[in-house]
Amino acid sequence: MDRRSFLKNSAIGGTAAAAAAGLAAPAYAQGKRTLTMTTSWPRGFAVLDDAASKFEELVAACSDGTLTIDKKAPGELVGALEVFDAVTAGQADLYHSADYYYIGQHPAMAYYTAVPFGATAQELTNWYYHGGGQELHDEIGQIFGFKGLLAGNSGSQSGGWFRSEISSAQDFQGLRFRMPGLGGKVLGKLGASVQNIPGGELYQALSSGALDGLEWVGPMADERAGFYEVAKVYYTAGFHEPGSGLSANVNLDVWNDLSPAHQAILETASMATTHWQLAQTLSSNGAALQRLQAQGVKTLQFTDDVWDAFGQASKEVMDENMSDPLFAQVRESFEASLATSASWLQKSDAYFVEQRVRVLGG
């Protein structure tokens, strides 16, 4: 697939291409440069807009103000799920979003957020920076016209909010559930009616009954979204996003026009944002979960037979994409890195935590 055919077939290809034709180069003023960044997050949205704002802040600080970002919320330039099209068509300079929203453009995009039974946050960054993941991100970017940058990770995401308990995999039959990415396709195989609704619209969809359940991020973000007001059953572990990355992908022409110093600042700021956001989330989720429980939320885990159903459906979904050579290449690279990381982590960090709990409790 080349970039020209993508623009022709994309949802906003015609309008975005027209807008791009009249779009000036990134704004310059007295030696300074401003990049327009469109995001998938409403302003002030917990965790996700926090990461976008931190990235914006770090870029300005690290460049001493010579490179700044003009951050746009959904609706200010394009819709929440139109940011990929906007950037690759030149309507915006970069976006902050979750790449698994764009598996319709290419299924391998999912790996840069999360895939079912995939990588923890640490394992994802291991692969990205030391296992070939970044190079493959750039290979996908060459097709569509972006430079890939990881810029956030919310850690392990929760299994989701439900109006009633899930006692077996059969309970997903007909369930109207929000889950994006390949995880959503897994629930579709279990009979769910899966929807990909932007985060800013989720509370209304759940409270109105348009959704029977949803997954979002984790206790900190979910508390601020207010889901506990309309659903009281909360599964704290999910199969779909064990370490969810975010991206700040830059239009490739814009990237190539940046100075090496400004490119390095964007790369460094994206790495720092990932580290900062993961710490923010993991340091806050425990206390937020306690507050949710105090509000009457019942916290549960899926039973082993439900996990087994998730696993079987996940294998089917992943295998269905193997006819695409680039997807197969990304999957092979990802799983090789995962095996290497896990072989050590299971003997070190995981075993240590198990022994710490056994010896000290808690």
Rosetta blueprint (number, residue, H / E / L):
1 M L
2 D L
3 R H
4 R H
5 S H
6 F H
7 L H
8 K H
9 N H
10 S L
11 A L
12 I L
13 G H
14 G H
15 T H
16 A H
17 A H
18 A H
19 A H
20 A H
21 A H
22 G L
23 L L
24 A L
25 A L
26 P L
27 A E
28 Y E
29 A E
30 Q L
31 G L
32 K E
33 R E
34 T E
35 L E
36 T E
37 M E
38 T E
39 T E
40 S L
41 W L
42 P L
43 R L
44 G L
45 F L
46 A L
47 V L
48 L H
49 D H
50 D H
51 A H
52 A H
53 S H
54 K H
55 F H
56 E H
57 E H
58 L H
59 V H
60 A H
61 A H
62 C H
63 S L
64 D L
65 G L
66 T L
67 L E
68 T E
69 I E
70 D E
71 K E
72 K E
73 A L
74 P L
75 G L
76 E L
77 L L
78 V L
79 G L
80 A L
81 L L
82 E L
83 V H
84 F H
85 D H
86 A H
87 V H
88 T H
89 A L
90 G L
91 Q L
92 A L
93 D L
94 L E
95 Y E
96 H E
97 S E
98 A L
99 D H
100 Y H
101 Y H
102 Y H
103 I L
104 G L
105 Q L
106 H L
107 P H
108 A H
109 M H
110 A H
111 Y H
112 Y H
113 T L
114 A L
115 V L
116 P L
117 F L
118 G L
119 A L
120 T L
121 A H
122 Q H
123 E H
124 L H
125 T H
126 N H
127 W H
128 Y H
129 Y H
130 H H
131 G L
132 G L
133 G H
134 Q H
135 E H
136 L H
137 H H
138 D H
139 E H
140 I H
141 G H
142 Q H
143 I H
144 F H
145 G L
146 F E
147 K E
148 G L
149 L L
150 L E
151 A E
152 G E
153 N E
154 S L
155 G L
156 S L
157 Q L
158 S L
159 G L
160 G E
161 W E
162 F E
163 R L
164 S L
165 E L
166 I L
167 S L
168 S L
169 A H
170 Q H
171 D H
172 F H
173 Q L
174 G L
175 L L
176 R E
177 F E
178 R E
179 M L
180 P L
181 G H
182 L H
183 G H
184 G H
185 K H
186 V H
187 L H
188 G H
189 K H
190 L L
191 G L
192 A L
193 S E
194 V E
195 Q E
196 N L
197 I L
198 P L
199 G H
200 G H
201 E H
202 L H
203 Y H
204 Q H
205 A H
206 L H
207 S H
208 S H
209 G L
210 A L
211 L L
212 D L
213 G E
214 L E
215 E L
216 W L
217 V L
218 G L
219 P H
220 M H
221 A H
222 D H
223 E H
224 R H
225 A H
226 G L
227 F H
228 Y H
229 E H
230 V L
231 A L
232 K L
233 V E
234 Y E
235 Y E
236 T L
237 A L
238 G L
239 F L
240 H L
241 E L
242 P L
243 G L
244 S L
245 G E
246 L E
247 S E
248 A E
249 N E
250 V E
251 N E
252 L H
253 D H
254 V H
255 W H
256 N H
257 D H
258 L L
259 S L
260 P H
261 A H
262 H H
263 Q H
264 A H
265 I H
266 L H
267 E H
268 T H
269 A H
270 S H
271 M H
272 A H
273 T H
274 T H
275 H H
276 W H
277 Q H
278 L H
279 A H
280 Q H
281 T H
282 L H
283 S H
284 S H
285 N H
286 G H
287 A H
288 A H
289 L H
290 Q H
291 R H
292 L H
293 Q H
294 A H
295 Q L
296 G L
297 V L
298 K E
299 T E
300 L E
301 Q L
302 F L
303 T L
304 D H
305 D H
306 V H
307 W H
308 D H
309 A H
310 F H
311 G H
312 Q H
313 A H
314 S H
315 K H
316 E H
317 V H
318 M H
319 D H
320 E H
321 N L
322 M L
323 S L
324 D L
325 P H
326 L H
327 F H
328 A H
329 Q H
330 V H
331 R H
332 E H
333 S H
334 F H
335 E H
336 A H
337 S H
338 L H
339 A H
340 T H
341 S H
342 A H
343 S H
344 W H
345 L H
346 Q L
347 K L
348 S L
349 D H
350 A H
351 Y H
352 F H
353 V H
354 E H
355 Q H
356 R H
357 V H
358 R H
359 V H
360 L H
361 G L
362 G L
